[in-house]
Amino acid sequence: MIRLKQIIQKVVEHFQFIVMDDYDTELLIHQVEIVSAKTIYDENTLYLSDTVPVHPLPAADTVCYLMTAEPDPSPFLPIRITKQPPARELYCFIHGLLKLEALIENQSNRLYHVLYRGKGLKDVVALAESFFGYPISVCDASYNMIETSPLMRKMTYGLEQSQSRIYLADVEVESLKRTQVVEQIYRSSSAFSVRTVDHPDNLWVFCGIRIQNVMTGYVAVCMGDMEATDYILRMTTILADICSIEMQKHDFFITRTGMKYENFLIDLLEGRFTDVNMISSRLELLDRKFCKFFCLIVLSCTEPHNSDLFNKRQMTALRASYPNSMSVVYQDNVVLFLNQNEPIRLSEAFTGKLLEFSQLNHMKAGISQPFVDILKIHDFYLQAVNALQLGEQAQPNAILHFASDLLPQYLFQNAAAVGLSVGIHHHIYHLQGYDQEFHTEFIPTLRAYLDHDRNATKAAAALHIHRSTFFYRIKKIEELLEISITDSHLLFLYELSFMIWDYLC
């Protein structure tokens, strides 16, 4: 059955009229009928009439009604419309919608039945091909053919075979990327059709397969010179959903990437656990050790839908660099979970392999602070994500962005701009006004001193001035503000003020 709202939307779109009355949008309709003297009314039937029925109805200027049965004493709920298509024409159109809905429901039920009988993707895809009449393939995110229909295996181009496995040819993969079809697969939540410049004689229908909101593959239907119908698009979307269930059922996605713990790690990142013992036992069941020290690294590709994110060898190499680590593709990023018994020290020696991996794969990384409370993993995941975003703003050319280096910015983003602005020390504004009025350079001088670890020699060199000139300026600043440049508390407040200043600018 189909909801009344869907029928009305289709009818309005086709006949171009306006609906004048409210109606029960969720009412399920299983048939349509033209009102006659012999009509037996049913609550799940949509009734049509060219004239006002003999039953009492509100007065109206229009004479065409869509009507649904309603319990007595008022047997009808009129839905008045501004245009009067003949009832027979309206009937044929709505009957076609109901017939299509019944066909899709019947065929999708048959596909699910094959799935639940444990026949696997081979039989599911073969049955779908018998419904569609076109070749069908199911690919993973690395463009390996998980399953193909009989007609697809007979295609003369685009496929490569090695022993009993079928692969999408490299040239076809490049075509999908160049024509941005891959990007659309990742972006779309339902099936879509496309005719590329590389194959103008063939229309393809694609639909992404998702597990835990991660695009793990796609369904492709080759329609030749035909055009995609609503039936094909909807059935392809249903087929993709069925493939997702089957891939999880047999761990296609997990075993192909070597990550048995994937769903568990996603639940962990989303903060779905409140018991450390449960987390520990789950990890043990997944052949992973539960250690004492943790850290999260979020890696983002400059082309977030690039298949490199799902490349098994690269993911394996990344995990091998950090023993007992776990990785998962989550929300279009690669998340690496470091889990070890020794304290995690984010030294250059420790992060060197991560830097090399990121450079080779055109990726950037946000690195959380190390932590010991596993129940706070969701907060540190957000910290790593924010480190990546804030680091990109502060240092767009950097590869690795450490949350520990961005703590002030991380705190600032959770505060109102007005509240931050009043946090700038009044001495900074005083020096800024003095510089503007007397053309001095006290602000740059103070900043250079703070930026170079309060080393006068390095600060003078950075300003390209003599040390004596630098000390002269510092003395004038002290006199103007009536302070001592050795006051560590004031210098901390000045440093914090400049951080706020930079953040707001």
N, C-alpha and C positions, 0 to 999 in steps of 0.2 A: 504493500500500500504506500501511498504518497501523501504527504501533508498538504492540507488545503493551501497553505501559504505558497508552496512551490508551484502548485497549479495556477494560482492567481498570478504569480509573477510571470510565468511562461505565457499565459493568455494575454496579459497586459502588454508584454513585450511584442507579441505577435500581432494582435489586433489594434494596438495603439489606442486604448481608451483609459479612462480614469475610474477607479473604484471609489464609490461615494460613501460606503458604509464600513464600519468595523466588522470583523468576523473572527472566529476562533482559528487562529493561525496554525495551531497544533493538531487540529482535527484530521484524523486519518481517513482518506477516501479510497475506496476499493472499486467504485464504478461510477459512471455518469449516465444520466437518463433524462429524456425529454418528458416533461409533465404531460400526462393525458388523463382521461377519465378513469382509466384502469390502473393508474399508478398506485403501487403499494409502497408506502414510504419506509425508508431505512435510514438510520442515523449516520451510516458511513457512505452514503451515496450523495453525489452532487447533482442537483436537479436544475434543468434549464427550461425556460419558457419564453416565447416571443410576445406573449401577452400576460397581463396580470391574472394570476390564478383566481379561481373562485373562492379560495380561502381568504379570510380577512388579512389584508396587508396594509402597512402605512401608505398614505397617499404619496405619489411621486410623479414628477414630470416625465420621467423616462418610462418606457414600457418593457424594457428587456431586463430580465432578472437572472442572476445566478442564485440558487437557493439550496440550503441544506436543511434536512429534516430536523425538527426540534420537538421535544416532548410536548404533549397537550398541556394547556388548551390552545397554544399557538403552534400550529404544525410546521411553520416555516420560519427560517431566519433569512430575510431578503438581503441580497448583496447587490445594490443598484450600481449600474455602470452607465457611462455617458454616451456610449456608442452602441448601436444595435446590429451586431452581426447576426445573420440568420441562426436560429437555434441548431439547425442541422449541421451547419458549418462549424459552429462552436463545439457541437457534440463530437464531430469527427476529429477535431484537433485534440480535445481533451481525452477522447478515447485512445488516440495514438500515444499520448503521454502515459496513460495508465498501462497500455499494452507494453510500451518500452520498459516501464518500471517493473512490470511482472516478469518480463524476459530477463532483465538484469538480476532481479531477485532470484529467479529460478537458476540461472547459470552460475551466479556467485555461490548459491547454496551447494550446487554440485561440485564446484571447485573446492569449497571448504570441506565437503564430504570426503573427497579424495585425499585432502590434507590430513583429516582426522583419522582416516583409515590407515595412515602411515605409508602411503604410496610414494611419498617424496616429490621433489620438484620435477622430476622427469615426467611423471604422469600428470601432474598439475599443469605443466607447460603444454604437454601434448593435448590435453583436454581443452585448454584455452585456445590453442591453435584451431581445433575443430570448431570452436564457436566463432573465432575471428575470421578464419580463412586466410590468414597472413602469417609469415614467418615471425617467430618470437625468440628472443634471446634474453638470458638473465646474466648480468655481469657484476663482478665485485668492483670495488672502488679503484682497483689496480688494472681494470679492463680485462681480467681473465674471465672466460666464459664459464660460469657456474653450471648453466644448463642451456640447452638449445632445443628448439622444436624440430621435428623431422624436416619441414620445409626450409628452416634456417640452415640446417646442415648441408642442404643442396645448393646454397647460394655460391656463386662463382667468384665473388670478390669480397675483400674486406676481412677474410678470416684466414688464420694460419693454424695448422694442426701439427702437434708433436705427440707421437704415440697415440694415446686415446684422448688427449686433451685438445680443446679448441681455444684459440686465443684471438682477440681482436688485433688485426695487423697494426704495426706501428704507424703506418701512414694514415690509418683511420683514426687512431688515437690523436695524432697531431691535428687532423681535420676537425675533430670534435672540440679540441682546445682552441684552435685558431678561429673557428666560427662561433665561439662562446657558447656552444651547446652544453659543454660540461658545467659552465657557470650557471646556466639556466636550470640544469638538472638539480644542482645543489640548492638553488634558490626557490624552486617551485615545490609546492606541497601536493600537487596533483599532476596528472598527465598533461602533456602538451605536444603539439605537432610542429614539425619544422622540415623545411625543404632547403638544404644547403646548396651553396654555389658549387661545391665539389660534386654533388650528386643531384642535379636539378630534376632528374627524371624519377627520383624516389622520395616519397614522403615518409618520414620517420615519426613515430610516436614514442616519447620517452617519459618515464616516471621513476623518480628516485625511490630507493628502498632504504628505510631508516630504522635503526635500532637505537633506543635511548636518545632519540633526537639527533643521532649521528648518521650522516649519509654513508651507507656501507656498500652500496651498489645501485644498479638501476635495471629496469625492464625496458627493452627496445622492441618495437613492432615495425616491421618494414611493410608499407602499404603500396609500394610501387607508384603508379600514376593516379591512384585514388585519393580522395580527400577524407580527412578524419571526421567521423561523425560523433555525436554526443555519446552514442553507445560505445564506440571504441575507446574514447577518452575515459569514460567512467569505468569500463571493464578493465582497462589497463591499470587504473589507479587501484582497483580492487585486487588485481593480480599482484601488484607490488606489495600491498598489505599482506597478502597470503605468503608471498616469498619472504617477507620479514619474519613472520611467525615460524616458517619452516627453517630459516637460517638460524634463528635462536634455538629452535628445538634440537637441531643437530650440531649446534655450536659452529656453524660455517664461519661466521664472522670472527668468533673467538679463536678457534683453532687455526685459522688461516693467518692470524697475526700473532699467534703465540701468547695470547693474553687471556688465560682462563679466568682471571680475576676481574675482567673488565667491568661487568655490571656492578660488582661489589665496590670497586673503586669509585665508580660514578656515584653510587649511593653515599659513599664515604665523603666525597667532595661536596655533596649537597647537604651534608650534615644530618643524615637520616639515622645515625646511631647515637645512643646516649649511654651505652654500657661498654667500657673498655674490654671487659672479659669476652663479650660477644665479638668485638672486633678482632681480638687476639685469636679466638677459636676459629673464626671464619678464615682468617689468613692462613692458619695452620692447615685447614681443610683444602685450601687452594695452593698448598705447597710453598707458602711464603712465610718467612720468619717475622715475628713481631718484635721490633727492636725498641731502643730507648730514645733515639734522636731522629727528628724528621725535618724535612724541608720540601717546599713545592716550587717547581719551575714550570712556567707557562710559556710555551714556544708558539709564536705566531709567524705564519708565512706571509711574505709580501703579496702572494697570490693565494689567499686562504683556501681556495678550492682545488689547489694543485694536488695531484695524486701522490706526490712525494710524502704527504702526511700519512698515507696509509701503506707506504712501502715497507714490507716486512724486514728486509735486510737493514735498512736505515734504523728502524725502530729497535731491532735486535742489537745493532752496534751501539746505539745510545744507551740501552739498558746494560749492556756489557761493560760500559765505562764506569758504571756505578752499581756494584754488586748489590743484589737484593732489592734494587729499585723496581718500580712498576710504572708503566706508561699507558696512557689511554688517549684516544682522540675524543675531545669533549668540547662542545660548543665551538667547533671549527678551529680549535687549537690543540696542540699536543701538550698534555700535562704529564710531567715526570715527577713521581713521588719518591723522594729519597728517604730511605728507611735503614738506619744502621745503628750499631751499638756504641760507636765512638762519636764524640761530639763533632758536629759538622762545622768545619771552619772554611769559610768561603774565600780561601786564598787563591792566588793565581794558579798555583799548582793543581788545586782541586777543580777549578772551573775551566782549566785549559782545554780539556776534551770537549766540554760543552761549547766553548767558543769556536773550536774547530768545526764541530758538527753544525752549528748554526751558520757559520760562514759558508760551508759547502752546500747547505740546503737553502740558502737565502732566507734564513729565519732570524728572528730576534726573540730574546728571552727576558721575562720578568721573573725575578728570583725573590721569594719570600725570605723573611728572617728565619733562621733555624728555630725549632720549637720542640717541646717535650710532651705537651698535652695533646694527644691524638684527637680528643673531642673538640678541639679548636681548629681542626683542619679546614673547615669551611671558611673561617675568618682569614686564615693564612692563604687559602686559595684566592680569596678576594684581594688580599694584600699583593699577591704575585701579579694578578690581573691589573691592579692599579699601578703597580711598579712599572709594568710594561707600557701602560698608557701614559703615565706621568713622565716616564723616562723618554718616551718618544717625543714628547713636547719639549722637554728640557735639553735632551741631547739626541736629536734625530739621527745622527750618524753612528751612534754607539750600537753595539750588538747585544751586550748584556746590561740589564738594568736591575740594580740591587735595591730592594725595598729599604734596607738599612741606610742607604745613601739618600733616600727620598722621604724619610720619616716626616720632616716638617711639611712637605708638600702633601703627603698622605693625610696629615692632620688638617691642613688648611682647607682641603677640598670638602671637608665635612663641616666647615664653618661658614657663616654668612660673610659676604664681602665687606659689609659695613663693619662688622665686628672685627674683621682682620685689619682693616685700615686704621682703626683707632688703636690697634696694637703696635703700631710703628712708634718708636720712641720720639718724643718731641725734639730731642737734640738733632735728629736727622732732618726734620723739617726746618729747624733753625739754620743748619748748615746749608741746606738747599736754597733757602731764601737769601742767605748771605752770598753764596756763589752767584746767584742770579743778579743781585744788586751790585756787587763789587767785582764781578768777573774773576773770582778766585776759583781754586780747584780743590776745595777741602773735602767734598764728598768723594771724588775719585781717589784722593790721597788716603782717606780713612778706609775705603773699600779695599784698596790695594794692600794696606797693612793687614787687614783681617783675612783677605783671600790668600795671603802668603804666610799664614801661620804666625803672624805678628813678628815677622822678620824684616827689619828695616832695610837691610841690604837688598833682599829680593824684591821688596816693594818698590824701592827706588829704581831698580833696574827695570821693573815692569812698567814704571811710569816714564822711563827714559830721562830721569833727572839725577843730579848729583845727590849723594847722601846728605850733604849739608843743606841742600834745598829741601829735601824730604823732612829733615829734623826741624827746619825752620817752620814748615807748614804744620807739623805736628804740634810745635810749641804754640803757634797761633790758635790752633783748634782748642788746645787746653785752656788758653786764656779766654777765648771767646765763650766756651761752654763752662768754664770754671770747674774743670775736672782734671784728673790725672789719667794719662794714657795707660798707666799700669793697673787701673781698676778693672780687675777681671770680670766682676759682675756687670759693669757697664758695657764692657766689650762684648760679653755674651748677648746682652740686650740689643746692642748695635747689630751684631751678626744676625740675630733673629729678625730684626727690623728690616734688614736688607733682603732676607729671604722672603718675607711677606711682600715687600715692595716688588721684588722680581715676579712673585707669583701673581700678584694683582695686575702687573703690567703685561 
